[in-house]
């Protein structure tokens, strides 16, 4: 019974946290949307995005030199400090809330005329005025545009 109450309390707290703006010390994920790209930043500074349709991706091999990833990518993530941004193949849309993510302007930690930025822990994502998303985490980054994904 105590375990069930604890689980219920943790679940309720998680749902309440999704409705609040991003805070650097928040122990819950922060979800946001830029155009059709739905992303989230986890408490461990991992970041990932669900894309509405598969896109080509280049994967860094030696510094800035990149090779095309084999096949289109629908989910991109930075989750390990020793691995650059890379595709992931989870079922469903793990970086999207059931009712959809809030627009980045609703959770942004800073905004200007041309860009909206969200910083959560050690991760920063920004939305450019052309609808691109750039995320930096764990010493790596990726840029998602309507044309493809570039990993750094």
DSSP file (Angstrom, degrees, kcal/mol; ACC not computed):
  #  RESIDUE AA STRUCTURE BP1 BP2  ACC     N-H-->O    O-->H-N    N-H-->O    O-->H-N    TCO  KAPPA ALPHA  PHI   PSI    X-CA   Y-CA   Z-CA
    1    1 A X     >        0   0    0      0, 0.0     4,-2.2     0, 0.0     5,-0.2   0.000 360.0 360.0 360.0 -45.2    0.0    0.0    0.0
    2    2 A X  H  >  +     0   0    0      1,-0.2     4,-2.3     2,-0.2     5,-0.1   0.884 360.0  52.2 -62.0 -38.5    2.8    2.4    0.9
    3    3 A X  H  > S+     0   0    0      2,-0.2     4,-2.4     1,-0.2    -1,-0.2   0.901 108.5  50.5 -64.3 -41.0    4.5    1.6   -2.4
    4    4 A X  H  > S+     0   0    0      2,-0.2     4,-2.5     1,-0.2    -2,-0.2   0.897 110.6  49.1 -64.3 -40.9    1.3    2.4   -4.3
    5    5 A X  H  X S+     0   0    0     -4,-2.2     4,-2.6     2,-0.2    -1,-0.2   0.910 111.4  49.8 -65.5 -41.6    0.9    5.7   -2.6
    6    6 A X  H  X S+     0   0    0     -4,-2.3     4,-2.3     2,-0.2    -2,-0.2   0.908 111.5  48.3 -62.5 -42.4    4.5    6.6   -3.3
    7    7 A X  H  X S+     0   0    0     -4,-2.4     4,-2.4     2,-0.2    -2,-0.2   0.916 112.1  49.2 -64.2 -44.0    4.1    5.7   -7.0
    8    8 A X  H  X S+     0   0    0     -4,-2.5     4,-2.6     1,-0.2    -2,-0.2   0.918 111.7  49.1 -61.2 -44.3    0.9    7.7   -7.2
    9    9 A X  H  X S+     0   0    0     -4,-2.6     4,-2.3     1,-0.2    -2,-0.2   0.909 111.6  48.5 -63.1 -43.3    2.5   10.7   -5.6
   10   10 A X  H  X S+     0   0    0     -4,-2.3     4,-2.0     2,-0.2    -1,-0.2   0.903 112.5  48.7 -64.1 -41.8    5.5   10.5   -7.9
   11   11 A X  H  X S+     0   0    0     -4,-2.4     4,-2.1     2,-0.2    -2,-0.2   0.922 111.7  48.8 -64.4 -44.7    3.3   10.3  -11.0
   12   12 A X  H  X S+     0   0    0     -4,-2.6     4,-2.1     1,-0.2    -2,-0.2   0.904 110.6  51.2 -62.3 -41.4    1.2   13.2   -9.9
   13   13 A X  H  X S+     0   0    0     -4,-2.3     4,-2.0     1,-0.2    -1,-0.2   0.889 108.2  52.4 -63.5 -39.0    4.3   15.3   -9.3
   14   14 A X  H  X S+     0   0    0     -4,-2.0     4,-1.2     2,-0.2    -1,-0.2   0.917 109.1  48.9 -64.4 -43.0    5.6   14.5  -12.7
   15   15 A X  H  X S+     0   0    0     -4,-2.1     4,-0.5     1,-0.2     3,-0.3   0.894 111.6  49.6 -64.4 -39.3    2.3   15.6  -14.4
   16   16 A X  H >< S+     0   0    0     -4,-2.1     3,-1.0     1,-0.2    -1,-0.2   0.867 105.7  57.6 -65.8 -36.1    2.3   18.9  -12.4
   17   17 A X  H >< S+     0   0    0     -4,-2.0     3,-1.5     1,-0.2    -1,-0.2   0.818  95.2  64.5 -66.2 -30.4    5.9   19.6  -13.4
   18   18 A X  H 3< S+     0   0    0     -4,-1.2    -1,-0.2    -3,-0.3    13,-0.2   0.754  98.1  56.3 -65.2 -22.5    5.1   19.4  -17.1
   19   19 A X  T << S+     0   0    0     -3,-1.0    -1,-0.3    -4,-0.5     2,-0.3   0.463  94.3  84.3 -88.9  -1.0    2.9   22.5  -16.8
   20   20 A X  S <  S-     0   0    0     -3,-1.5     3,-0.1    -4,-0.2    87,-0.0  -0.696  85.0-100.2-104.1 155.1    5.7   24.7  -15.2
   21   21 A X        -     0   0    0     -2,-0.3    86,-0.1     1,-0.1    -1,-0.1  -0.195  53.4 -80.8 -64.8 163.7    8.3   26.8  -17.0
   22   22 A X        -     0   0    0     85,-0.6     2,-0.4     9,-0.1    -1,-0.1  -0.389  47.4-176.5 -67.9 139.8   11.9   25.4  -17.3
   23   23 A X    >   -     0   0    0     -3,-0.1     3,-1.7    -2,-0.1    -3,-0.0  -0.997  30.9-130.3-136.7 141.1   14.1   25.8  -14.3
   24   24 A X  T 3  S+     0   0    0     -2,-0.4    -1,-0.1     1,-0.3    96,-0.1   0.787 108.4  45.8 -62.8 -28.1   17.8   24.8  -14.1
   25   25 A X  T 3  S+     0   0    0     95,-0.1    -1,-0.3    96,-0.1     2,-0.2   0.264  81.4 128.1 -99.8  13.2   17.4   22.9  -10.9
   26   26 A X    <   -     0   0    0     -3,-1.7     4,-0.1     1,-0.1    -4,-0.0  -0.508  50.2-152.9 -71.4 130.6   14.2   21.1  -11.9
   27   27 A X  S    S+     0   0    0     -2,-0.2     2,-0.3     2,-0.1    16,-0.2   0.335  73.3  75.6 -85.3   9.5   14.4   17.3  -11.4
   28   28 A X  S    S-     0   0    0     14,-0.1    -2,-0.1     1,-0.1    13,-0.1  -0.806  91.5 -91.8-117.5 159.0   11.9   16.6  -14.2
   29   29 A X        -     0   0    0     -2,-0.3     2,-0.5    13,-0.1    13,-0.2  -0.280  31.9-137.0 -64.4 154.5   12.2   16.7  -17.9
   30   30 A X  E     -A   41   0A   0     11,-2.3    11,-2.4    90,-0.1     2,-0.4  -0.976  18.9-159.7-113.6 126.5   11.4   20.0  -19.8
   31   31 A X  E     +A   40   0A   0     -2,-0.5     2,-0.3     9,-0.2    71,-0.2  -0.828  17.7 160.8-107.5 143.5    9.4   19.5  -23.0
   32   32 A X  E     -A   39   0A   0      7,-2.5     7,-3.0    -2,-0.4     2,-0.4  -0.982  24.8-140.4-155.7 164.4    9.1   22.0  -25.8
   33   33 A X  E     -Ab  38 103A   0     69,-1.7    71,-2.3    -2,-0.3     2,-0.4  -0.982   6.9-171.0-130.9 139.7    8.2   22.3  -29.5
   34   34 A X  E >  S-A   37   0A   0      3,-2.6     3,-2.4    -2,-0.4     2,-0.3  -0.942  72.4 -52.8-127.4 108.2    9.7   24.3  -32.3
   35   35 A X  T 3  S-     0   0    0     -2,-0.4    97,-0.1     1,-0.3    96,-0.0  -0.489 123.2 -20.7  60.5-120.8    7.5   24.1  -35.3
   36   36 A X  T 3  S+     0   0    0     -2,-0.3     2,-0.6    95,-0.1    -1,-0.3   0.345 115.8 102.6 -98.9   4.3    6.9   20.4  -35.9
   37   37 A X  E <   -A   34   0A   0     -3,-2.4    -3,-2.6    14,-0.1     2,-0.5  -0.807  55.4-162.7 -91.9 121.1   10.0   19.3  -33.9
   38   38 A X  E     +AC  33  50A   0     12,-2.0    12,-3.6    -2,-0.6     2,-0.3  -0.909  18.1 170.9-105.8 126.9    9.1   18.0  -30.4
   39   39 A X  E     -AC  32  49A   0     -7,-3.0    -7,-2.5    -2,-0.5     2,-0.3  -0.855  17.9-164.3-132.9 163.1   12.0   17.9  -27.9
   40   40 A X  E     -AC  31  48A   0      8,-2.2     8,-2.0    -2,-0.3     2,-0.5  -0.993  13.2-146.0-147.6 150.7   12.8   17.3  -24.3
   41   41 A X  E     -AC  30  47A   0    -11,-2.4   -11,-2.3    -2,-0.3     6,-0.2  -0.978  24.1-145.6-115.1 122.4   15.7   17.9  -21.9
   42   42 A X    >   -     0   0    0      4,-2.8     3,-2.0    -2,-0.5   -14,-0.1  -0.391  26.9-106.3 -84.5 162.2   16.0   15.2  -19.2
   43   43 A X  T 3  S+     0   0    0      1,-0.3    -1,-0.1   -16,-0.2   -15,-0.1   0.761 120.7  59.3 -58.6 -25.5   17.3   15.9  -15.7
   44   44 A X  T 3  S-     0   0    0      2,-0.1    -1,-0.3    77,-0.1     3,-0.1   0.262 123.2-105.2 -88.0  13.9   20.6   14.2  -16.6
   45   45 A X  S <  S+     0   0    0     -3,-2.0     2,-0.1     1,-0.3    -2,-0.1   0.502  74.8 142.2  74.6   7.7   21.1   16.8  -19.3
   46   46 A X        -     0   0    0     33,-0.1    -4,-2.8    91,-0.1     2,-0.4  -0.500  32.3-163.4 -71.0 149.9   20.3   14.4  -22.1
   47   47 A X  E     +CD  41  78A   0     31,-2.0    31,-2.8    -6,-0.2     2,-0.3  -0.996  13.0 169.1-137.9 143.2   18.3   15.9  -25.0
   48   48 A X  E     -CD  40  77A   0     -8,-2.0    -8,-2.2    -2,-0.4     2,-0.4  -0.990  15.4-152.7-151.1 157.2   16.3   14.4  -27.7
   49   49 A X  E     -CD  39  76A   0     27,-2.4    27,-1.8    -2,-0.3     2,-0.5  -0.993  10.2-144.2-135.0 140.0   13.8   15.4  -30.5
   50   50 A X  E     -CD  38  75A   0    -12,-3.6   -12,-2.0    -2,-0.4     2,-0.3  -0.876  23.0-150.2 -95.3 132.7   11.0   13.6  -32.3
   51   51 A X  E     -     0   0A   0     23,-2.8   -14,-0.1    -2,-0.5     3,-0.1  -0.831  15.9-131.2-106.8 144.6   10.8   14.6  -35.9
   52   52 A X  E    S+     0   0A   0     -2,-0.3     2,-0.3   -16,-0.2    -1,-0.1   0.808  92.4  10.5 -67.1 -28.7    7.5   14.6  -37.9
   53   53 A X  E    S-     0   0A   0     20,-0.1    -1,-0.1    21,-0.0    20,-0.1  -0.980  97.4 -84.0-143.8 154.7    9.0   12.8  -40.8
   54   54 A X  E     -     0   0A   0     -2,-0.3     2,-0.3    18,-0.1    20,-0.2  -0.300  47.6-169.4 -60.7 140.2   12.3   11.0  -41.3
   55   55 A X  E     - D   0  73A   0     18,-2.6    18,-3.3    16,-0.1    93,-0.1  -0.912  26.9-100.5-128.1 155.0   15.2   13.3  -42.3
   56   56 A X        -     0   0    0     91,-0.4    93,-2.3    -2,-0.3     2,-0.4  -0.449  39.9-162.8 -70.5 151.3   18.8   12.6  -43.6
   57   57 A X  E     -f  149   0B   0     14,-0.3    12,-3.7    12,-0.3     2,-0.4  -0.997  13.7-147.7-137.1 139.9   21.5   13.0  -41.0
   58   58 A X  E     -fG 150  68B   0     91,-2.2    93,-1.6    -2,-0.4     2,-0.5  -0.912  15.4-152.4-106.7 142.4   25.2   13.4  -41.1
   59   59 A X  E     - G   0  67B   0      8,-3.4     8,-2.5    -2,-0.4     2,-0.1  -0.934  19.9-117.3-115.8 126.1   27.3   11.8  -38.4
   60   60 A X  E     + G   0  66B   0     -2,-0.5     6,-0.3     6,-0.2    24,-0.1  -0.409  36.6 166.8 -68.6 134.8   30.7   13.3  -37.4
   61   61 A X  E    S+     0   0B   0      4,-3.0     2,-0.5     1,-0.2     5,-0.2   0.776  74.0  13.6-109.6 -56.4   33.6   11.0  -38.0
   62   62 A X  E >  S- G   0  65B   0      3,-1.0     3,-2.0     1,-0.0     2,-0.4  -0.866 120.6 -64.6-126.4  95.9   36.8   13.1  -37.7
   63   63 A X  T 3  S-     0   0    0     -2,-0.5    -2,-0.0     1,-0.3    -1,-0.0  -0.483 120.6  -7.4  65.6-121.3   36.0   16.5  -36.2
   64   64 A X  T 3  S+     0   0    0     -2,-0.4     2,-0.4    -4,-0.1    -1,-0.3   0.567 108.0 107.1 -85.4 -10.0   33.8   18.4  -38.5
   65   65 A X  E <   -G   62   0B   0     -3,-2.0    -4,-3.0    -5,-0.1    -3,-1.0  -0.577  54.3-171.9 -72.2 122.9   34.0   15.8  -41.3
   66   66 A X  E     -G   60   0B   0     -2,-0.4     2,-0.4    -6,-0.3    -6,-0.2  -0.895  18.2-154.5-122.1 149.3   30.7   14.0  -41.4
   67   67 A X  E     -G   59   0B   0     -8,-2.5    -8,-3.4    -2,-0.4     2,-0.1  -0.894  35.5 -98.7-113.8 147.9   29.3   11.0  -43.2
   68   68 A X  E     -G   58   0B   0     -2,-0.4   -10,-0.3   -10,-0.3     2,-0.2  -0.406  37.6-119.2 -64.7 138.8   25.7   10.4  -44.0
   69   69 A X        -     0   0    0    -12,-3.7     2,-0.9     1,-0.1   -12,-0.3  -0.519  35.8-100.8 -72.1 146.5   23.9    8.1  -41.6
   70   70 A X  S    S-     0   0    0     -2,-0.2    -1,-0.1   -14,-0.1     2,-0.0  -0.603  89.6  -7.7 -74.5 106.8   22.5    5.0  -43.3
   71   71 A X  S    S-     0   0    0     -2,-0.9   -14,-0.3   -14,-0.0    -2,-0.1   0.031  99.6 -54.8  91.3 159.9   18.8    5.7  -43.8
   72   72 A X        -     0   0    0    -16,-0.1     2,-0.4   -18,-0.1   -16,-0.2  -0.306  50.1-136.8 -72.0 156.6   16.6    8.5  -42.6
   73   73 A X  E     +D   55   0A   0    -18,-3.3   -18,-2.6   -20,-0.1   -20,-0.1  -0.923  24.2 176.0-119.1 136.0   16.3    9.5  -39.0
   74   74 A X  E    S+     0   0A   0     -2,-0.4   -23,-2.8    14,-0.3     2,-0.4   0.518  75.2  39.8-114.7 -10.4   13.1   10.3  -37.0
   75   75 A X  E     -D   50   0A   0     13,-0.3    13,-1.7   -25,-0.2     2,-0.4  -0.991  63.6-172.5-139.8 130.1   14.6   10.7  -33.5
   76   76 A X  E     +DE  49  87A   0    -27,-1.8   -27,-2.4    -2,-0.4     2,-0.3  -0.951  11.8 175.3-123.3 145.4   17.9   12.4  -32.6
   77   77 A X  E     -DE  48  86A   0      9,-2.4     9,-2.4    -2,-0.4     2,-0.5  -0.992  31.4-155.6-148.9 150.1   19.5   12.4  -29.1
   78   78 A X  E     +D   47   0A   0    -31,-2.8   -31,-2.0    -2,-0.3     7,-0.1  -0.968  41.6 138.4-120.7 111.4   22.6   13.4  -27.1
   79   79 A X        +     0   0    0     -2,-0.5     2,-0.4     1,-0.2   -33,-0.1   0.493  54.5  53.8-132.8  -9.2   22.6   11.1  -24.1
   80   80 A X    >   -     0   0    0      3,-0.4     3,-1.4     4,-0.1    -1,-0.2  -0.996  66.1-140.8-132.9 134.8   26.3   10.0  -23.6
   81   81 A X  T 3  S+     0   0    0     -2,-0.4    -1,-0.1     1,-0.3    56,-0.0   0.760 103.7  50.5 -66.0 -23.4   29.3   12.3  -23.2
   82   82 A X  T 3  S+     0   0    0      1,-0.1     2,-0.4     2,-0.1    -1,-0.3   0.423 103.9  67.2 -93.8   1.0   31.5   10.0  -25.2
   83   83 A X  S <  S-     0   0    0     -3,-1.4    -3,-0.4     3,-0.0    -4,-0.2  -0.981  78.5-130.4-126.6 126.6   29.1    9.7  -28.2
   84   84 A X        -     0   0    0     -2,-0.4    -5,-0.2     1,-0.2    -4,-0.1  -0.068  55.3 -59.6 -61.5 172.3   28.2   12.6  -30.6
   85   85 A X  S    S+     0   0    0     56,-0.4     2,-0.3    -7,-0.1   -25,-0.2  -0.268  73.5 171.6 -51.1 139.1   24.5   13.3  -31.4
   86   86 A X  E     -E   77   0A   0     -9,-2.4    -9,-2.4    -3,-0.1     2,-0.1  -0.966  34.7 -90.7-151.5 162.1   23.1   10.2  -32.9
   87   87 A X  E     -E   76   0A   0     -2,-0.3     2,-0.3   -11,-0.2   -11,-0.2  -0.383  35.0-163.7 -71.4 156.1   19.8    8.6  -34.1
   88   88 A X        -     0   0    0    -13,-1.7   -13,-0.3    -2,-0.1   -14,-0.3  -0.968  12.5-149.7-137.1 155.4   17.8    6.5  -31.7
   89   89 A X        +     0   0    0     -2,-0.3     2,-0.1   -15,-0.1    -2,-0.0  -0.440  32.9 155.2-127.4  59.0   15.0    4.1  -32.6
   90   90 A X        -     0   0    0     -2,-0.1     2,-0.2     1,-0.1    -2,-0.1  -0.418  49.4 -99.6 -80.4 160.4   12.5    4.0  -29.7
   91   91 A X  S    S-     0   0    0     -2,-0.1     3,-0.2     2,-0.1    -1,-0.1  -0.555  86.0  -9.5 -74.2 146.2    8.9    3.0  -30.1
   92   92 A X  S    S-     0   0    0     -2,-0.2     2,-0.4     1,-0.2    -2,-0.1  -0.318 109.8 -47.6  72.4-148.9    6.5    5.9  -30.3
   93   93 A X    >   +     0   0    0      3,-0.1     3,-1.6     1,-0.1    -1,-0.2  -0.764  53.9 175.3-127.7  82.9    7.5    9.5  -29.6
   94   94 A X  T 3  S+     0   0    0     -2,-0.4    -1,-0.1     1,-0.3    -2,-0.1   0.663  78.8  53.2 -68.4 -16.9    9.4    9.5  -26.3
   95   95 A X  T 3  S+     0   0    0    -57,-0.1     2,-0.4     2,-0.1   -63,-0.3   0.240  97.9  79.7-102.2  13.6   10.2   13.3  -26.5
   96   96 A X  S <  S-     0   0    0     -3,-1.6    -3,-0.1   -47,-0.1     2,-0.1  -0.976  75.5-129.7-125.1 132.3    6.6   14.4  -27.0
   97   97 A X    >   -     0   0    0     -2,-0.4     3,-1.8     1,-0.1     4,-0.1  -0.420  33.3-107.3 -71.7 153.8    3.9   14.7  -24.3
   98   98 A X  T 3  S+     0   0    0      1,-0.3    -1,-0.1    -2,-0.1     3,-0.1   0.850 121.1  38.6 -53.1 -39.5    0.6   13.0  -25.0
   99   99 A X  T 3  S-     0   0    0      1,-0.3    -1,-0.3     0, 0.0     2,-0.1   0.391 128.7 -90.5 -91.2   4.5   -1.2   16.3  -25.7
  100  100 A X    <   -     0   0    0     -3,-1.8    -1,-0.3     2,-0.0     2,-0.2  -0.006  47.2 -76.6  99.3 151.5    1.8   17.8  -27.5
  101  101 A X        -     0   0    0    -69,-0.1   -69,-0.1    -4,-0.1     2,-0.1  -0.497  48.3-105.1 -81.4 150.2    4.7   19.8  -26.2
  102  102 A X        -     0   0    0    -71,-0.2   -69,-1.7    -2,-0.2    -1,-0.1  -0.428  45.5 -93.4 -69.3 150.8    4.3   23.5  -25.3
  103  103 A X  B >>  -b   33   0A   0    -71,-0.2     3,-2.1     1,-0.1     4,-0.6  -0.331  34.8-115.4 -60.1 146.5    5.9   26.0  -27.8
  104  104 A X  H >> S+     0   0    0    -71,-2.3     4,-1.5     1,-0.3     3,-1.0   0.807 114.2  66.7 -57.5 -29.7    9.4   26.9  -26.8
  105  105 A X  H 34 S+     0   0    0      1,-0.2    -1,-0.3   -72,-0.2    12,-0.1   0.763  96.6  56.3 -63.9 -22.5    8.3   30.5  -26.2
  106  106 A X  H <4 S+     0   0    0     -3,-2.1    -1,-0.2     1,-0.2    -2,-0.2   0.718 121.6  24.8 -80.0 -22.0    6.2   29.3  -23.3
  107  107 A X  H << S+     0   0    0     -3,-1.0   -85,-0.6    -4,-0.6    -2,-0.2   0.348  88.8 132.1-123.0   3.1    9.2   27.7  -21.5
  108  108 A X     <  -     0   0    0     -4,-1.5    10,-0.3    -5,-0.2     3,-0.1  -0.235  46.6-153.6 -60.8 143.7   12.1   29.7  -22.9
  109  109 A X  S    S+     0   0    0      8,-2.3     2,-0.3     1,-0.3     9,-0.2   0.625  83.6  11.9 -91.5 -16.8   14.7   31.0  -20.4
  110  110 A X  E     -H  117   0B   0      7,-1.8     7,-3.0     2,-0.0     2,-0.3  -0.973  68.4-172.0-155.1 150.8   15.5   33.9  -22.7
  111  111 A X  E     +H  116   0B   0     -2,-0.3     2,-0.3     5,-0.2     5,-0.2  -0.996   6.7 173.6-143.6 146.3   14.1   35.4  -25.9
  112  112 A X        -     0   0    0      3,-2.7    -2,-0.0    -2,-0.3     3,-0.0  -0.793  53.1 -87.5-135.0-177.2   15.0   37.9  -28.6
  113  113 A X  S    S+     0   0    0     -2,-0.3     3,-0.1     1,-0.2    -1,-0.0   0.845 126.1  30.0 -61.8 -32.8   13.4   38.9  -31.8
  114  114 A X  S    S+     0   0    0      1,-0.2    15,-0.7    16,-0.0     2,-0.3   0.559 122.3  30.8-107.4 -10.0   15.3   36.3  -33.7
  115  115 A X  E     - I   0 128B   0     13,-0.2    -3,-2.7    14,-0.1     2,-0.4  -1.000  51.0-154.7-154.3 147.1   15.8   33.4  -31.3
  116  116 A X  E     -HI 111 127B   0     11,-1.7    11,-2.8    -2,-0.3     2,-0.4  -0.980  21.1-164.3-120.4 135.1   14.3   31.7  -28.2
  117  117 A X  E     -HI 110 126B   0     -7,-3.0    -8,-2.3    -2,-0.4    -7,-1.8  -0.944  11.3-168.1-125.1 140.4   16.6   29.8  -25.9
  118  118 A X  E     - I   0 125B   0      7,-2.9     7,-2.6    -2,-0.4     2,-0.5  -0.997   5.7-172.5-125.6 127.4   15.9   27.2  -23.2
  119  119 A X  E     + I   0 124B   0     -2,-0.4     2,-0.4     5,-0.2     5,-0.2  -0.983   8.0 171.9-119.4 127.5   18.6   26.2  -20.7
  120  120 A X  E >   - I   0 123B   0      3,-2.5     3,-2.0    -2,-0.5     2,-0.3  -0.957  64.8 -44.0-138.1 113.3   18.0   23.4  -18.3
  121  121 A X  T 3  S-     0   0    0     -2,-0.4   -97,-0.1     1,-0.3   -96,-0.1  -0.498 124.6 -22.7  62.3-126.9   20.9   22.1  -16.2
  122  122 A X  T 3  S+     0   0    0     -2,-0.3     2,-0.4    -3,-0.1    -1,-0.3   0.212 119.6  95.0 -98.6  14.0   23.9   21.9  -18.6
  123  123 A X  E <   -I  120   0B   0     -3,-2.0    -3,-2.5    14,-0.1     2,-0.4  -0.872  50.2-172.0-111.3 138.8   21.9   21.7  -21.8
  124  124 A X  E     +IJ 119 136B   0     12,-2.2    12,-2.9    -2,-0.4     2,-0.4  -0.996   3.9 179.5-130.0 133.2   20.9   24.6  -24.0
  125  125 A X  E     -IJ 118 135B   0     -7,-2.6    -7,-2.9    -2,-0.4     2,-0.4  -0.982   6.7-170.4-127.2 143.6   18.5   24.5  -27.0
  126  126 A X  E     -IJ 117 134B   0      8,-2.6     8,-2.4    -2,-0.4     2,-0.6  -0.985  16.6-143.3-135.9 149.6   17.6   27.4  -29.2
  127  127 A X  E     -IJ 116 133B   0    -11,-2.8   -11,-1.7    -2,-0.4     6,-0.2  -0.945  19.9-148.3-109.0 120.8   15.1   28.0  -31.9
  128  128 A X  E >   -I  115   0B   0      4,-1.9     3,-1.9    -2,-0.6   -13,-0.2  -0.384  30.3-104.7 -81.6 166.3   16.2   30.2  -34.8
  129  129 A X  T 3  S+     0   0    0    -15,-0.7   -14,-0.1     1,-0.3    -1,-0.1   0.640 119.2  61.2 -70.4 -12.2   13.8   32.4  -36.6
  130  130 A X  T 3  S-     0   0    0    -16,-0.1    -1,-0.3     2,-0.1   -16,-0.0   0.367 122.6-101.8 -92.0   4.7   13.8   30.0  -39.6
  131  131 A X  S <  S+     0   0    0     -3,-1.9     2,-0.2     1,-0.3   -95,-0.1   0.578  75.6 140.0  89.3  10.1   12.4   27.2  -37.4
  132  132 A X        -     0   0    0     13,-0.1    -4,-1.9   -97,-0.1     2,-0.4  -0.526  41.8-143.2 -84.2 157.0   15.7   25.3  -36.9
  133  133 A X  E     -JK 127 144B   0     11,-2.3    11,-3.0    -6,-0.2     2,-0.5  -0.984  13.8-173.4-122.5 128.6   16.6   23.8  -33.5
  134  134 A X  E     -JK 126 143B   0     -8,-2.4    -8,-2.6    -2,-0.4     2,-0.4  -0.990   6.8-176.5-121.6 124.5   20.1   23.7  -32.2
  135  135 A X  E     -JK 125 142B   0      7,-2.2     7,-2.0    -2,-0.5     2,-0.4  -0.964   7.9-167.8-123.5 140.2   20.8   21.8  -29.0
  136  136 A X  E     +JK 124 141B   0    -12,-2.9   -12,-2.2    -2,-0.4     2,-0.3  -0.994  21.9 147.8-127.5 126.6   24.1   21.5  -27.1
  137  137 A X  E >   + K   0 140B   0      3,-2.4     3,-2.5    -2,-0.4   -14,-0.1  -0.984  60.3   3.9-156.2 145.2   24.6   18.9  -24.3
  138  138 A X  T 3  S-     0   0    0     -2,-0.3     3,-0.1     1,-0.3   -15,-0.1   0.776 128.9 -53.0  51.9  34.0   27.5   16.9  -22.8
  139  139 A X  T 3  S+     0   0    0      1,-0.3    -1,-0.3   -57,-0.0     2,-0.3   0.559 122.6  87.6  81.9   8.7   30.1   18.4  -25.1
  140  140 A X  E <   -K  137   0B   0     -3,-2.5    -3,-2.4   -56,-0.1     2,-0.3  -0.820  52.3-168.2-131.6 170.1   28.1   17.7  -28.4
  141  141 A X  E     -K  136   0B   0     -2,-0.3    11,-3.0    -5,-0.2   -56,-0.4  -0.980   7.1-160.1-153.0 164.9   25.5   19.4  -30.4
  142  142 A X  E     -KL 135 151B   0     -7,-2.0    -7,-2.2    -2,-0.3     2,-0.4  -0.986   8.4-150.3-144.8 154.7   23.0   18.9  -33.3
  143  143 A X  E     -KL 134 150B   0      7,-2.1     7,-2.5    -2,-0.3     2,-0.5  -0.996  11.7-164.0-123.9 127.4   21.1   21.2  -35.6
  144  144 A X  E     +KL 133 149B   0    -11,-3.0   -11,-2.3    -2,-0.4     2,-0.2  -0.960  16.6 163.5-114.3 125.6   17.8   20.1  -37.0
  145  145 A X  E >   - L   0 148B   0      3,-2.7     3,-0.5    -2,-0.5   -13,-0.1  -0.753  56.1 -95.8-125.6 176.3   16.3   21.9  -40.0
  146  146 A X  T 3  S+     0   0    0     -2,-0.2     3,-0.1     1,-0.2   -15,-0.0   0.658 125.0  51.9 -67.6 -12.3   13.5   20.9  -42.4
  147  147 A X  T 3  S-     0   0    0      1,-0.3   -91,-0.4   -92,-0.1     2,-0.3   0.672 121.7 -61.2 -97.8 -20.4   16.3   19.6  -44.7
  148  148 A X  E <   - L   0 145B   0     -3,-0.5    -3,-2.7   -93,-0.1     2,-0.4  -0.984  51.2 -74.7 163.2-173.8   18.2   17.4  -42.3
  149  149 A X  E     -fL  57 144B   0    -93,-2.3   -91,-2.2    -2,-0.3     2,-0.5  -0.958  28.0-164.4-122.0 132.5   20.2   16.9  -39.1
  150  150 A X  E     -fL  58 143B   0     -7,-2.5    -7,-2.1    -2,-0.4     2,-0.3  -0.976  10.7-157.8-118.7 120.4   23.8   17.9  -38.6
  151  151 A X  E       L   0 142B   0    -93,-1.6    -9,-0.2    -2,-0.5   -67,-0.1  -0.725 360.0 360.0 -97.3 146.2   25.6   16.4  -35.7
  152  152 A X              0   0    0    -11,-3.0   -10,-0.2    -2,-0.3    -1,-0.1   0.300 360.0 360.0-123.8 360.0   28.7   17.9  -34.1
